């Protein structure tokens, strides 16, 4: 009997029930990250346009976290946190020349250790082996971010699922990363025709155009902005249809209700809310707010949770639901929010984000927010911004000068948090010229 099979049998009792005591077997875990997906562009979060019928359905069948926050406004540190449950200052991967430490505990490695078949299909250079995010995956496939068919990730996912025998006793962990929503905002014509009306302006959604806006070489008026949003929404709908293919396959085989499903994103996108476009450069809500929904055995159906939660909570929550120990995650198990356990009704939880990319200097911004108040710190200028998200959700009225005591208290809380467990990640292999060009084309030129 193989080691993996023996480990599975040894942990079988933990995997027969999940959270609420459901007797149904947990066949697998499906973790989906949709790069650059804003929650306020999904029907489940109140958006009026028909961008997300599949995600909306899944949200009614599980738990929707209404106020989920990323830990960074760009891909690499956010995904390192998603897959470890550690905050960026703890895993240390805040620059694209860094990688996870060899002893970092990832969700995939922990599940692999207890007998899961693990696979990842991603389509971004930041999620590849160079940065150590492949750790723990038996099968790892990195697709190109641009040039691949919109169906490529779903095609590969279905092929991998099909390759597993129907009677395979080992549970699976499948991590999928989709890039359909990220710029370039270029979807198949049938999706663009659903959302984009007549437009005769200069913008077609290419990243190079948006970078020119950031450089002050081009300007965007309201007509242009609306067209960019139309193209972005088309990408959301294209992505939603690909998710429907994967979840539909699971449902047809009777596996969907036996699968712990999580859908989230790494960060949002700017559409001039604070004068910018794209992402990575600021810590405003349009970049840090992300969708987060969970569905599957042991989870209630149709529950919406308003309490602020973090992308760092995904790994510890999944491990807790599966009864798998050994994680050093600093994020929280969210299951008390729906089971009523300890910590379910914290008076206040403060969530921290760290780092940025693409500014004159890297990693200038840090932020901390609770249910109502948020502080954004610019380490280069020394400026602190304070916002009351209850009365000013768009973050346009800086209260730092009017409320210095609250500003200073949040600044002190932020510093205390970042001082705990700080680590420096090891260097990653140097980028090749081709990789540098690939990142530049995606909007990730050298900061």
C-alpha positions as CSV (number, residue, x, y, z in Angstrom):
1,X,0.0,0.0,0.0
2,X,1.5,3.4,-1.0
3,X,2.3,6.1,1.4
4,X,-0.4,8.5,0.0
5,X,-3.0,5.8,0.2
6,X,-2.1,4.9,3.8
7,X,-2.3,8.5,4.7
8,X,-5.7,8.8,3.2
9,X,-7.0,5.8,5.1
10,X,-5.5,7.1,8.3
11,X,-7.3,10.4,7.8
12,X,-10.6,9.0,6.5
13,X,-12.6,9.8,9.5
14,X,-11.7,13.4,9.1
15,X,-12.8,13.5,5.5
16,X,-16.1,11.7,5.9
17,X,-17.7,14.7,7.7
18,X,-17.2,18.4,7.1
19,X,-17.9,21.2,9.6
20,X,-21.6,20.6,10.4
21,X,-21.4,16.9,10.6
22,X,-22.6,16.1,7.1
23,X,-22.1,12.3,6.4
24,X,-21.3,13.0,2.8
25,X,-17.9,12.2,1.6
26,X,-15.6,15.2,0.6
27,X,-14.5,14.2,-2.8
28,X,-12.4,17.2,-3.5
29,X,-11.5,20.9,-3.1
30,X,-11.8,23.3,-6.0
31,X,-10.1,26.7,-5.4
32,X,-10.7,29.2,-8.2
33,X,-8.9,32.6,-8.4
34,X,-10.2,35.0,-11.0
35,X,-7.5,37.6,-11.6
36,X,-8.7,41.3,-11.3
37,X,-12.3,40.5,-10.5
38,X,-14.3,43.2,-8.8
39,X,-17.1,42.0,-6.6
40,X,-19.3,45.0,-7.4
41,X,-19.4,43.8,-11.0
42,X,-21.2,40.6,-10.0
43,X,-24.9,40.1,-9.7
44,X,-24.5,38.4,-6.3
45,X,-23.0,41.7,-5.0
46,X,-25.7,43.8,-6.4
47,X,-24.6,44.6,-10.0
48,X,-27.5,45.1,-12.4
49,X,-25.8,43.8,-15.5
50,X,-26.0,40.0,-16.4
51,X,-22.3,39.4,-16.0
52,X,-22.3,36.4,-13.6
53,X,-25.3,34.0,-13.7
54,X,-23.2,31.0,-12.7
55,X,-21.4,32.8,-9.9
56,X,-24.7,34.2,-8.7
57,X,-26.2,30.7,-8.6
58,X,-23.3,29.3,-6.7
59,X,-23.6,32.2,-4.2
60,X,-27.2,31.3,-3.5
61,X,-26.1,27.7,-2.8
62,X,-23.3,28.5,-0.3
63,X,-21.8,31.3,1.8
64,X,-21.1,34.7,0.3
65,X,-18.7,37.0,2.1
66,X,-19.9,40.5,1.4
67,X,-16.8,42.3,2.6
68,X,-13.7,40.3,1.6
69,X,-10.4,42.1,1.3
70,X,-7.1,41.2,-0.4
71,X,-3.8,41.8,1.3
72,X,-2.2,43.5,-1.7
73,X,-3.3,45.2,-4.9
74,X,-1.3,43.0,-7.2
75,X,-1.0,39.4,-8.1
76,X,2.1,37.8,-6.6
77,X,1.8,38.7,-2.9
78,X,-1.9,38.2,-2.9
79,X,-1.6,34.7,-4.3
80,X,1.2,33.8,-2.0
81,X,-1.1,34.8,0.8
82,X,-4.1,32.9,-0.7
83,X,-2.0,29.7,-0.9
84,X,-0.3,30.0,2.5
85,X,-2.7,31.9,4.8
86,X,0.3,34.1,5.7
87,X,0.3,37.9,5.3
88,X,2.7,39.4,2.8
89,X,5.1,40.7,5.5
90,X,5.2,37.1,6.9
91,X,5.8,35.2,3.7
92,X,8.0,38.1,2.5
93,X,7.1,37.8,-1.2
94,X,6.5,41.5,-1.9
95,X,8.6,41.9,-5.1
96,X,8.8,39.9,-8.3
97,X,12.4,39.0,-7.6
98,X,11.4,37.0,-4.5
99,X,10.0,33.5,-4.0
100,X,8.4,31.6,-1.1
101,X,10.8,30.1,1.3
102,X,11.5,26.3,0.8
103,X,9.9,25.6,4.2
104,X,6.8,27.6,3.6
105,X,3.6,25.5,4.3
106,X,1.2,25.8,1.3
107,X,-2.3,24.6,1.2
108,X,-1.4,22.2,-1.6
109,X,1.6,20.7,0.4
110,X,-0.6,20.2,3.5
111,X,-3.3,18.5,1.5
112,X,-0.8,16.4,-0.5
113,X,0.6,15.2,2.8
114,X,-2.7,13.7,3.9
115,X,-3.4,12.0,0.6
116,X,-5.0,14.5,-1.8
117,X,-4.2,14.4,-5.5
118,X,-3.1,18.0,-6.1
119,X,-3.2,19.9,-9.4
120,X,-2.9,23.5,-10.5
121,X,-3.6,25.1,-13.8
122,X,-2.6,28.8,-13.9
123,X,-1.9,31.4,-16.6
124,X,0.4,34.0,-15.1
125,X,4.2,34.1,-14.8
126,X,3.8,35.2,-11.2
127,X,2.1,32.0,-10.2
128,X,4.7,29.7,-11.6
129,X,7.6,27.7,-10.3
130,X,9.9,30.7,-10.2
131,X,8.1,32.1,-7.2
132,X,7.6,28.8,-5.4
133,X,3.8,28.8,-5.8
134,X,3.9,25.3,-7.4
135,X,4.9,23.7,-4.1
136,X,2.8,20.7,-3.2
137,X,1.2,20.2,-6.6
138,X,1.5,16.7,-8.2
139,X,0.4,18.2,-11.5
140,X,1.3,21.8,-12.4
141,X,0.5,23.4,-15.7
142,X,1.4,27.1,-16.5
143,X,-0.4,28.5,-19.6
144,X,0.4,31.8,-21.3
145,X,-1.5,34.8,-20.0
146,X,-2.1,36.1,-23.5
147,X,-2.7,34.3,-26.7
148,X,-4.3,31.3,-25.2
149,X,-7.9,30.5,-26.0
150,X,-10.4,31.7,-23.4
151,X,-11.3,28.1,-22.8
152,X,-7.8,26.9,-22.1
153,X,-7.9,26.8,-18.3
154,X,-11.3,25.1,-18.2
155,X,-10.2,22.7,-21.0
156,X,-7.1,21.7,-19.0
157,X,-9.1,21.4,-15.8
158,X,-11.7,19.1,-17.3
159,X,-9.0,17.0,-18.9
160,X,-7.3,16.5,-15.5
161,X,-10.6,15.7,-13.8
162,X,-11.4,13.2,-16.6
163,X,-8.0,11.5,-16.1
164,X,-8.9,10.5,-12.6
165,X,-10.7,7.2,-12.3
166,X,-14.3,7.5,-11.2
167,X,-13.6,5.1,-8.3
168,X,-10.3,6.8,-7.3
169,X,-10.5,6.8,-3.5
170,X,-8.1,9.8,-3.0
171,X,-9.7,13.2,-2.8
172,X,-8.5,15.9,-5.1
173,X,-7.4,19.5,-4.7
174,X,-7.6,21.5,-7.9
175,X,-6.4,25.2,-8.1
176,X,-7.5,27.2,-11.1
177,X,-6.3,30.7,-12.0
178,X,-8.3,32.5,-14.7
179,X,-7.1,35.6,-16.6
180,X,-10.1,36.5,-18.7
181,X,-11.0,39.7,-16.7
182,X,-7.5,41.2,-16.6
183,X,-6.4,43.6,-19.3
184,X,-6.2,43.5,-22.3
185,X,-10.0,43.8,-22.0
186,X,-10.5,41.7,-25.1
187,X,-13.2,39.0,-25.1
188,X,-14.8,36.9,-27.8
189,X,-17.2,39.1,-30.0
190,X,-20.3,37.4,-28.7
191,X,-19.5,38.6,-25.2
192,X,-18.5,42.1,-26.2
193,X,-21.8,42.4,-28.2
194,X,-23.7,41.7,-25.0
195,X,-22.3,44.7,-23.1
196,X,-20.5,47.2,-25.4
197,X,-22.7,49.6,-27.4
198,X,-21.6,51.9,-30.3
199,X,-18.3,53.6,-29.5
200,X,-16.1,55.6,-31.8
201,X,-13.4,56.6,-29.4
202,X,-9.7,55.5,-29.3
203,X,-9.8,52.9,-26.6
204,X,-10.1,49.1,-27.3
205,X,-9.0,47.8,-23.9
206,X,-5.4,47.1,-24.6
207,X,-3.0,47.4,-21.6
208,X,-0.6,49.6,-23.5
209,X,-3.3,52.2,-23.9
210,X,-4.1,52.1,-20.2
211,X,-0.4,52.4,-19.3
212,X,-0.3,55.5,-21.5
213,X,-3.1,57.0,-19.4
214,X,-1.0,56.4,-16.2
215,X,2.0,58.0,-17.9
216,X,-0.1,61.1,-18.7
217,X,0.2,60.5,-22.4
218,X,-3.5,59.9,-23.0
219,X,-6.7,61.0,-21.3
220,X,-9.9,59.2,-20.6
221,X,-13.3,60.9,-20.6
222,X,-16.6,59.5,-19.3
223,X,-17.5,58.0,-22.7
224,X,-14.1,56.2,-22.8
225,X,-14.5,55.1,-19.2
226,X,-17.9,53.6,-19.8
227,X,-16.6,51.7,-22.9
228,X,-13.7,50.3,-20.8
229,X,-16.2,49.1,-18.2
230,X,-18.3,47.5,-21.0
231,X,-15.3,45.6,-22.2
232,X,-14.4,44.5,-18.7
233,X,-17.9,43.3,-18.0
234,X,-17.7,41.2,-21.2
235,X,-14.7,39.5,-19.8
236,X,-16.5,38.8,-16.6
237,X,-19.3,37.1,-18.5
238,X,-16.8,35.1,-20.6
239,X,-15.2,33.9,-17.5
240,X,-18.5,33.0,-15.9
241,X,-19.3,30.7,-18.8
242,X,-16.0,28.9,-18.3
243,X,-16.7,28.4,-14.6
244,X,-20.0,27.0,-15.6
245,X,-18.3,24.4,-17.7
246,X,-16.1,23.2,-14.8
247,X,-18.9,23.2,-12.2
248,X,-21.3,21.7,-14.7
249,X,-18.9,18.7,-15.2
250,X,-18.8,18.2,-11.5
251,X,-22.6,18.4,-11.2
252,X,-23.2,16.0,-14.1
253,X,-21.2,13.4,-12.3
254,X,-22.8,14.0,-8.9
255,X,-19.5,15.4,-7.5
256,X,-20.4,19.1,-7.1
257,X,-22.2,18.6,-3.7
258,X,-19.2,16.6,-2.5
259,X,-16.7,19.3,-3.5
260,X,-15.6,22.2,-1.3
261,X,-15.7,25.1,-3.8
262,X,-14.1,28.5,-3.2
263,X,-14.2,31.4,-5.7
264,X,-12.2,34.5,-5.1
265,X,-9.8,37.0,-6.7
266,X,-6.5,38.5,-5.9
267,X,-7.5,42.2,-6.3
268,X,-9.8,44.5,-8.2
269,X,-9.3,47.1,-10.9
270,X,-9.5,50.9,-11.2
271,X,-11.9,52.8,-13.5
272,X,-11.0,56.4,-12.5
273,X,-12.4,56.2,-9.0
274,X,-9.3,58.0,-7.8
275,X,-8.0,59.1,-11.2
276,X,-6.3,55.9,-12.2
277,X,-6.7,52.7,-14.3
278,X,-5.5,49.2,-14.0
279,X,-4.3,48.1,-10.5
280,X,-1.3,47.5,-8.2
281,X,-0.5,51.2,-7.4
282,X,-3.0,52.2,-4.6
283,X,-4.8,50.7,-1.6
284,X,-8.3,52.1,-2.3
285,X,-11.4,49.8,-2.0
286,X,-11.7,49.4,-5.8
287,X,-8.5,47.4,-5.6
288,X,-8.6,45.7,-2.3
289,X,-12.2,44.5,-2.3
290,X,-12.6,41.0,-3.7
291,X,-15.3,38.4,-4.1
292,X,-15.3,35.4,-1.9
293,X,-17.8,32.6,-1.9
294,X,-17.7,29.1,-0.5
295,X,-20.0,26.2,-1.3
296,X,-20.1,22.5,-0.4
297,X,-20.4,19.9,2.3
298,X,-20.9,21.3,5.8
299,X,-21.6,24.8,4.5
300,X,-25.0,26.5,4.9
301,X,-26.9,27.5,1.7
302,X,-27.8,31.1,0.9
303,X,-26.0,32.7,3.8
304,X,-24.5,36.2,3.4
305,X,-21.9,37.4,5.9
306,X,-21.2,41.1,6.3
307,X,-18.2,40.9,8.6
308,X,-14.9,41.9,7.0
309,X,-12.7,38.9,6.1
310,X,-9.3,38.5,4.4
311,X,-8.0,36.4,1.5
312,X,-5.5,35.1,4.2
313,X,-8.5,33.3,5.7
314,X,-9.1,31.0,2.8
315,X,-6.3,28.4,3.6
316,X,-7.1,28.1,7.3
317,X,-10.8,27.9,6.6
318,X,-10.4,25.0,4.1
319,X,-8.0,23.2,6.4
320,X,-10.4,23.6,9.3
321,X,-13.4,22.3,7.3
322,X,-11.3,19.3,6.3
323,X,-9.9,18.6,9.7
324,X,-6.3,19.0,8.5
325,X,-3.8,20.3,11.0
326,X,-0.3,21.6,10.7
327,X,-0.7,25.0,9.1
328,X,1.2,28.0,10.3
329,X,-1.4,30.4,8.7
330,X,-2.0,33.7,10.5
331,X,-5.4,34.1,8.7
332,X,-8.5,32.9,10.5
333,X,-10.8,30.0,10.2
334,X,-14.1,31.6,9.0
335,X,-16.4,28.7,9.9
336,X,-17.4,30.3,13.3
337,X,-19.1,33.0,11.2
338,X,-21.7,30.5,10.1
339,X,-21.5,27.9,12.9
340,X,-21.7,30.3,15.8
341,X,-18.4,29.2,17.3
342,X,-15.8,31.1,19.2
343,X,-14.8,34.4,17.5
344,X,-17.9,34.6,15.5
345,X,-19.0,38.0,16.9
346,X,-15.7,39.9,17.4
347,X,-16.5,43.5,18.1
348,X,-13.9,44.6,15.6
349,X,-11.4,42.9,13.3
350,X,-8.7,44.9,11.6
351,X,-7.4,43.8,8.2
352,X,-4.1,44.8,6.9
353,X,-2.8,45.1,3.3
354,X,0.8,45.7,2.3
355,X,2.8,46.6,-0.8
356,X,2.2,48.0,-4.3
357,X,3.9,47.8,-7.7
358,X,4.4,50.2,-10.6
359,X,5.0,53.4,-8.6
360,X,8.3,55.3,-8.6
361,X,9.2,53.1,-5.6
362,X,7.9,49.7,-4.8
363,X,6.0,48.8,-1.6
364,X,5.2,52.3,-0.5
365,X,1.6,51.8,0.5
366,X,0.2,49.9,3.5
367,X,-3.4,50.0,4.9
368,X,-5.5,48.8,7.8
369,X,-9.3,48.8,7.9
370,X,-12.2,47.6,10.1
371,X,-15.9,47.6,9.6
372,X,-16.0,51.4,9.4
373,X,-12.6,53.2,9.5
374,X,-9.6,52.7,7.2
375,X,-6.1,54.2,7.2
376,X,-3.8,54.3,4.2
377,X,-0.2,55.0,4.8
378,X,2.3,56.3,2.2
379,X,5.7,55.4,3.6
380,X,7.5,57.5,1.1
381,X,5.7,60.8,1.7
382,X,4.8,60.0,5.4
383,X,1.2,60.9,4.6
384,X,-1.7,59.0,6.3
385,X,-5.2,59.1,4.9
386,X,-8.2,58.3,7.1
387,X,-11.6,57.4,5.7
388,X,-15.0,56.7,7.3
389,X,-16.3,53.9,5.0
390,X,-19.8,54.1,6.5
391,X,-20.4,57.7,5.4
392,X,-17.8,57.8,2.6
393,X,-17.5,54.4,1.0
394,X,-15.8,55.9,-2.1
395,X,-12.9,57.2,0.0
396,X,-13.1,60.8,-1.2
397,X,-13.1,62.7,2.2
398,X,-9.8,62.3,4.0
399,X,-10.4,62.8,7.7
400,X,-6.8,62.4,8.9
401,X,-6.4,66.1,9.8
402,X,-9.8,66.3,11.5
403,X,-9.4,63.1,13.5
404,X,-5.7,63.0,14.5
405,X,-6.3,60.7,17.5
406,X,-8.1,58.1,15.4
407,X,-5.5,58.4,12.7
408,X,-2.6,57.9,15.1
409,X,-4.3,55.0,16.8
410,X,-4.8,53.1,13.6
411,X,-1.3,53.9,12.5
412,X,0.0,52.4,15.7
413,X,-2.1,49.3,15.2
414,X,-0.8,48.9,11.7
415,X,2.8,49.2,12.8
416,X,2.2,46.6,15.6
417,X,0.7,44.2,13.1
418,X,3.5,44.5,10.6
419,X,6.2,44.1,13.2
420,X,4.9,40.6,14.1
421,X,6.5,37.7,12.2
422,X,8.1,39.8,9.6
423,X,10.3,37.8,7.1
424,X,12.5,38.4,4.1
425,X,11.8,36.0,1.3
426,X,14.7,34.4,-0.7
427,X,15.6,35.7,-4.1
428,X,13.9,34.2,-7.1
429,X,15.8,33.3,-10.3
430,X,16.4,36.3,-12.6
431,X,13.9,37.0,-15.2
432,X,14.8,36.3,-18.8
433,X,14.5,39.1,-21.4
434,X,11.4,37.3,-22.8
435,X,9.8,37.1,-19.4
436,X,10.5,40.8,-18.8
437,X,8.8,41.6,-22.1
438,X,5.9,39.3,-21.2
439,X,5.4,41.2,-17.9
440,X,5.7,44.6,-19.5
441,X,3.0,43.7,-22.0
442,X,0.7,42.7,-19.2
443,X,1.2,46.0,-17.5
444,X,3.9,44.9,-15.0
445,X,6.9,46.9,-16.2
446,X,9.8,47.4,-13.8
447,X,8.8,49.7,-11.0
